C-alpha cells in the first residue's frame, strides 16, 4: 500500500478587529480558530471547514496564503 502525502496549503490567519459587540457565534468562531487577541496569528491547514469559518468572520480577520 502506498500512502498519500498531503500537500495542502497553509493559511495564516490574523485577528485584526475585536469580536466585542458581535454575535456569540462569531466570538465562538474566532476562539475555535485559536485566535485570542488582536494581532494574534495562527496557521491553519486549508480545508472546506476552515474556509467556512473564515468566511463567517472575514470582517474581523486578515488571511494570507
Secondary structure, DSSP 8 states (H G I E B T S, - for coil): ---------EEEEEE-S--TTS-HHHHHHHHHTT--STT-EEEEE--HHHHHHHHHTTTTEEEE-
